Amino acid sequence: MPRLYTGHCEDGRAAVGGTTPRRSRILEQKLDLAEIGIIGGSGLYSMPGFTNIHEVKVETPFGDPSEVFVLGELAGRRVAFLARHGRGHRILPSELNFRANIYAFKKLGVERIVSVSAVGSLREEHKPTDFVMPDQFIDRTFDRSATFFGEGIVGHVAFADPVCATVAKAAYEGCAEAGVVGKLGGTYICMEGPQFSTKAESNLYRSWGADVIGMTNLQEAKLAREAEICYATVAMITDYDCWREGHDAVTIEEIVAVLHKNAENAARVVKAAVKAIPAARSCACVSAAKYAVLTAPDAIPAAAKEKLGLLFGKYFGW
């Protein structure tokens, strides 16, 4: 087992990785520092209720994650929290390094991710402050990296059911315990942004039967599946998308007030969901990449093996 090199940032945070001759091998090492990951979206930049907190900067072969990870305990479980857009909300959806974020969770030992995201509602019955746990996605993005494969290694994972039902159910139960209106199931439109929809687009998505619209979660779900991490979204509704007559009268102040309310509710929901997630995994996510790689083993470049050993090396002895 390679020795873990832990450096320190200028502000004293621990740094996982570092510039040593053995850095590439260190990058492949699973650290087992956390079991459940939480991704905080718009309005949720920290996780109240953590104990035994410390921050860790995780290096990955895909570049830097959005922010340092906050590790600690929540509801008796080891948890890693990441602010998706960085502290201060400084990263656009299209600028997010999704691969680095998910790879870093994998490196920390995370097996489940609860992703919290602000969304617009495409249905009258989904009201601001309601939470939806979607089970389907429609991709309307065009400028993003959403796979670990490539550069000499070809692979495909099943994605017909893009959300882990076990984690989604735990989030739904968390809503009930926290006294938040939660809805299990639905379709999430993932758009490129950063602009919001036109009315024509919004009505088109409604005609498709979609429930909510956001800008971030589909790429996370795709990469989590390749990394064999269970993933589910908690979609926090902030407003109705522009399809709704009279919605233009909603002020920015009102939307911000809903964002703050949602963040307070999300903290309680996530804590309850973490408590409800079973300790053992029995879902198909556990081995989602077992038969994914199509490239002949002797044709896979050494650089790809080095880069992806953490994810797929167990199936090839890398």
C-alpha positions as CSV (number, residue, x, y, z in Angstrom):
1,M,0.0,0.0,0.0
2,P,1.6,3.3,-1.0
3,R,2.2,5.8,1.8
4,L,-0.4,8.6,1.9
5,Y,1.2,12.0,1.4
6,T,-0.6,14.7,3.2
7,G,0.5,18.3,2.6
8,H,-1.0,21.5,3.8
9,C,-2.5,24.5,2.0
10,E,-1.4,27.9,3.0
11,D,-4.5,28.3,5.2
12,G,-3.8,25.1,7.1
13,R,-6.3,22.7,5.4
14,A,-5.1,19.2,4.8
15,A,-4.2,18.4,1.2
16,V,-4.6,14.8,-0.1
17,G,-2.0,14.1,-2.7
18,G,1.0,16.4,-3.3
19,T,4.0,16.7,-5.5
20,T,6.0,13.6,-4.8
21,P,7.6,11.1,-7.2
22,R,4.8,8.7,-6.2
23,R,1.9,11.1,-6.8
24,S,0.3,9.1,-9.7
25,R,0.0,6.0,-7.5
26,I,-1.3,8.0,-4.6
27,L,-4.0,9.4,-6.8
28,E,-5.4,5.9,-7.3
29,Q,-5.6,5.1,-3.6
30,K,-9.0,4.9,-2.0
31,L,-8.8,6.7,1.4
32,D,-12.0,5.5,3.1
33,L,-12.5,8.8,4.9
34,A,-16.2,9.0,4.2
35,E,-19.1,6.8,3.3
36,I,-21.8,9.3,2.2
37,G,-21.3,12.4,0.0
38,I,-23.4,15.5,0.0
39,I,-23.3,18.0,-2.8
40,G,-24.8,21.4,-1.9
41,G,-26.3,23.5,-4.6
42,S,-27.6,27.1,-4.8
43,G,-28.3,28.3,-1.3
44,L,-26.7,25.4,0.5
45,Y,-23.0,26.1,0.8
46,S,-22.4,24.4,4.2
47,M,-23.9,21.6,6.1
48,P,-25.3,22.4,9.6
49,G,-25.1,19.6,12.1
50,F,-21.7,18.2,11.3
51,T,-19.4,17.2,14.1
52,N,-15.7,16.4,14.2
53,I,-15.3,18.6,11.2
54,H,-12.1,19.0,9.2
55,E,-11.4,20.2,5.6
56,V,-9.5,18.3,3.0
57,K,-8.3,19.4,-0.4
58,V,-8.4,16.4,-2.8
59,E,-6.3,16.3,-5.9
60,T,-7.5,14.3,-8.9
61,P,-6.1,13.5,-12.4
62,F,-9.0,15.5,-13.8
63,G,-8.0,18.8,-12.1
64,D,-9.4,20.5,-9.0
65,P,-12.9,19.9,-7.6
66,S,-15.2,22.8,-7.0
67,E,-14.0,23.4,-3.4
68,V,-12.2,21.8,-0.5
69,F,-14.3,19.0,1.1
70,V,-15.7,19.3,4.6
71,L,-15.5,15.9,6.3
72,G,-17.3,15.1,9.5
73,E,-20.0,13.0,11.1
74,L,-23.7,13.5,10.6
75,A,-26.4,11.3,12.1
76,G,-23.7,8.9,13.1
77,R,-22.3,8.5,9.6
78,R,-19.0,9.6,8.1
79,V,-19.9,12.3,5.5
80,A,-18.1,14.5,3.0
81,F,-19.7,17.7,1.9
82,L,-18.9,19.7,-1.3
83,A,-20.2,23.1,-2.2
84,R,-21.0,22.5,-5.9
85,H,-20.4,26.1,-7.1
86,G,-17.7,26.8,-4.6
87,R,-17.9,29.0,-1.6
88,G,-19.4,32.4,-2.6
89,H,-21.1,30.7,-5.6
90,R,-18.3,31.6,-8.1
91,I,-18.5,28.7,-10.6
92,L,-21.1,28.6,-13.5
93,P,-22.9,25.3,-14.2
94,S,-21.0,25.0,-17.5
95,E,-17.7,25.6,-15.7
96,L,-18.1,22.9,-13.2
97,N,-15.5,20.2,-13.2
98,F,-17.9,17.3,-12.7
99,R,-15.3,14.6,-13.3
100,A,-13.0,16.0,-10.6
101,N,-15.9,16.3,-8.2
102,I,-17.1,12.7,-8.6
103,Y,-13.6,11.3,-8.8
104,A,-12.7,13.0,-5.5
105,F,-15.8,11.6,-3.8
106,K,-14.7,8.1,-5.0
107,K,-11.2,8.7,-3.7
108,L,-12.5,9.7,-0.3
109,G,-14.3,6.3,-0.1
110,V,-17.9,7.7,-0.7
111,E,-20.4,5.0,-1.8
112,R,-23.6,7.2,-1.8
113,I,-24.2,10.7,-2.9
114,V,-27.2,12.9,-2.0
115,S,-27.1,15.8,-4.4
116,V,-29.1,18.9,-3.4
117,S,-30.0,21.3,-6.2
118,A,-32.2,24.4,-6.7
119,V,-34.7,23.9,-9.6
120,G,-37.6,25.5,-11.3
121,S,-41.0,23.8,-11.4
122,L,-42.7,22.8,-14.6
123,R,-45.9,21.6,-12.9
124,E,-48.5,23.6,-11.0
125,E,-48.6,20.9,-8.4
126,H,-44.9,21.3,-7.6
127,K,-44.8,24.4,-5.5
128,P,-41.9,26.6,-4.3
129,T,-40.4,25.0,-1.1
130,D,-41.5,21.5,-2.3
131,F,-38.7,18.9,-2.8
132,V,-38.8,16.5,-5.7
133,M,-36.6,13.3,-5.9
134,P,-36.6,12.7,-9.7
135,D,-35.9,9.3,-11.1
136,Q,-35.4,10.4,-14.8
137,F,-33.4,13.0,-16.6
138,I,-33.5,14.6,-20.1
139,D,-30.3,16.1,-21.3
140,R,-30.4,19.6,-22.9
141,T,-26.7,20.4,-22.3
142,F,-24.1,20.7,-25.0
143,D,-20.8,21.9,-23.5
144,R,-19.8,19.4,-20.8
145,S,-17.6,16.4,-20.0
146,A,-19.8,13.6,-18.6
147,T,-17.7,10.5,-18.8
148,F,-14.4,9.1,-17.4
149,F,-13.9,7.1,-20.5
150,G,-11.9,8.3,-23.6
151,E,-8.2,8.8,-24.4
152,G,-7.8,5.1,-25.4
153,I,-10.4,3.4,-23.3
154,V,-14.0,2.9,-24.4
155,G,-16.8,2.0,-22.0
156,H,-20.5,2.2,-21.6
157,V,-22.6,1.8,-18.5
158,A,-26.4,1.2,-18.3
159,F,-28.3,4.4,-17.5
160,A,-31.9,3.5,-18.1
161,D,-32.6,4.1,-14.4
162,P,-30.2,7.0,-13.7
163,V,-31.0,7.3,-10.0
164,C,-30.3,4.9,-7.1
165,A,-33.8,4.0,-5.8
166,T,-32.4,3.3,-2.3
167,V,-30.9,6.7,-1.9
168,A,-33.9,8.5,-3.4
169,K,-36.2,6.6,-1.1
170,A,-34.1,7.6,1.9
171,A,-34.3,11.3,0.8
172,Y,-38.1,11.0,0.4
173,E,-38.3,9.5,3.9
174,G,-36.1,12.4,5.1
175,C,-38.6,14.9,3.8
176,A,-41.4,13.2,5.8
177,E,-39.3,13.2,9.0
178,A,-38.3,16.9,8.4
179,G,-41.9,18.0,7.7
180,V,-41.1,19.0,4.1
181,V,-43.4,18.3,1.2
182,G,-41.5,15.6,-0.7
183,K,-42.4,13.9,-4.0
184,L,-40.7,10.7,-5.1
185,G,-40.2,10.3,-8.8
186,G,-40.4,12.7,-11.8
187,T,-38.3,14.0,-14.7
188,Y,-35.5,16.5,-14.4
189,I,-34.6,18.6,-17.5
190,C,-30.9,19.5,-17.3
191,M,-30.3,22.6,-19.4
192,E,-27.0,24.3,-20.3
193,G,-27.7,27.8,-18.9
194,P,-26.6,30.1,-17.4
195,Q,-29.7,31.8,-18.9
196,F,-33.1,30.5,-17.9
197,S,-35.5,29.1,-20.4
198,T,-37.6,31.0,-23.0
199,K,-41.3,30.5,-22.7
200,A,-41.3,28.4,-25.8
201,E,-38.7,26.1,-24.3
202,S,-40.5,25.9,-21.0
203,N,-43.8,24.9,-22.6
204,L,-41.9,22.4,-24.8
205,Y,-40.5,20.7,-21.7
206,R,-44.0,20.7,-20.1
207,S,-45.3,19.0,-23.2
208,W,-42.7,16.3,-22.7
209,G,-44.0,15.6,-19.2
210,A,-41.0,16.9,-17.4
211,D,-41.4,18.0,-13.7
212,V,-38.5,20.3,-12.8
213,I,-35.6,22.1,-14.6
214,G,-32.1,22.7,-13.4
215,M,-28.5,23.0,-14.7
216,T,-26.3,20.6,-12.9
217,N,-27.4,17.1,-11.9
218,L,-27.3,15.0,-15.0
219,Q,-23.6,15.0,-15.4
220,E,-23.1,14.1,-11.8
221,A,-25.5,11.2,-12.1
222,K,-23.7,9.9,-15.2
223,L,-20.3,10.1,-13.7
224,A,-21.5,8.6,-10.4
225,R,-22.9,5.6,-12.3
226,E,-19.5,5.0,-14.0
227,A,-17.8,5.4,-10.6
228,E,-20.2,2.8,-9.1
229,I,-21.5,5.4,-6.6
230,C,-25.2,5.4,-5.7
231,Y,-26.6,8.8,-6.6
232,A,-29.9,10.6,-6.0
233,T,-31.1,14.2,-6.4
234,V,-33.0,16.3,-3.9
235,A,-34.5,19.0,-6.2
236,M,-35.5,22.1,-4.2
237,I,-38.1,24.1,-6.0
238,T,-37.5,27.8,-5.8
239,D,-40.0,29.1,-8.4
240,Y,-42.2,28.2,-11.3
241,D,-40.3,28.3,-14.6
242,C,-41.4,31.1,-17.0
243,W,-44.4,29.1,-18.4
244,R,-46.7,30.2,-15.6
245,E,-48.8,33.2,-16.3
246,G,-48.2,36.0,-13.8
247,H,-44.9,34.5,-12.7
248,D,-43.0,37.6,-14.0
249,A,-44.5,39.4,-11.0
250,V,-42.3,37.3,-8.6
251,T,-39.5,39.5,-7.3
252,I,-35.9,38.5,-6.8
253,E,-36.3,39.1,-3.1
254,E,-39.1,36.5,-3.0
255,I,-37.0,34.0,-4.8
256,V,-34.0,34.6,-2.5
257,A,-36.4,34.2,0.5
258,V,-37.4,30.8,-0.9
259,L,-33.8,29.8,-1.5
260,H,-33.0,30.5,2.2
261,K,-36.1,28.6,3.3
262,N,-35.1,25.7,1.1
263,A,-31.6,25.6,2.5
264,E,-32.9,25.4,6.0
265,N,-35.2,22.6,5.1
266,A,-32.5,20.8,3.1
267,A,-30.2,20.7,6.1
268,R,-32.9,18.8,8.1
269,V,-33.9,16.6,5.1
270,V,-30.3,15.6,4.4
271,K,-29.6,14.7,8.0
272,A,-32.7,12.5,8.1
273,A,-31.8,10.9,4.8
274,V,-28.3,10.1,5.9
275,K,-29.7,8.4,8.9
276,A,-32.2,6.4,6.7
277,I,-29.6,5.2,4.2
278,P,-28.9,1.5,4.8
279,A,-25.4,0.6,5.8
280,A,-25.0,-2.2,3.2
281,R,-25.5,-1.7,-0.5
282,S,-27.5,-4.2,-2.5
283,C,-28.4,-2.2,-5.6
284,A,-27.0,-2.6,-9.1
285,C,-24.9,0.6,-8.7
286,V,-22.3,-1.5,-6.8
287,S,-21.1,-3.2,-10.0
288,A,-22.4,-0.9,-12.7
289,A,-19.0,-0.8,-14.5
290,K,-18.1,-4.5,-14.2
291,Y,-18.7,-5.2,-17.9
292,A,-18.5,-1.6,-19.1
293,V,-15.0,-1.5,-20.7
294,L,-15.0,-2.7,-24.4
295,T,-11.4,-1.9,-25.2
296,A,-9.1,-5.0,-25.3
297,P,-7.0,-5.0,-22.1
298,D,-3.7,-5.1,-24.1
299,A,-4.9,-2.1,-26.1
300,I,-5.5,0.2,-23.2
301,P,-2.7,2.8,-22.8
302,A,-0.7,2.8,-19.7
303,A,-1.7,6.4,-19.0
304,A,-5.4,5.5,-19.1
305,K,-4.8,2.6,-16.6
306,E,-2.9,5.0,-14.3
307,K,-5.7,7.6,-14.5
308,L,-8.6,5.2,-14.1
309,G,-7.1,2.6,-11.8
310,L,-9.2,3.8,-8.9
311,L,-12.4,3.4,-10.9
312,F,-11.9,0.2,-13.0
313,G,-8.6,-1.3,-11.9
314,K,-10.3,-3.9,-9.6
315,Y,-11.7,-5.6,-12.7
316,F,-8.4,-5.8,-14.5
317,G,-5.8,-6.1,-11.8
318,W,-4.3,-2.6,-12.5
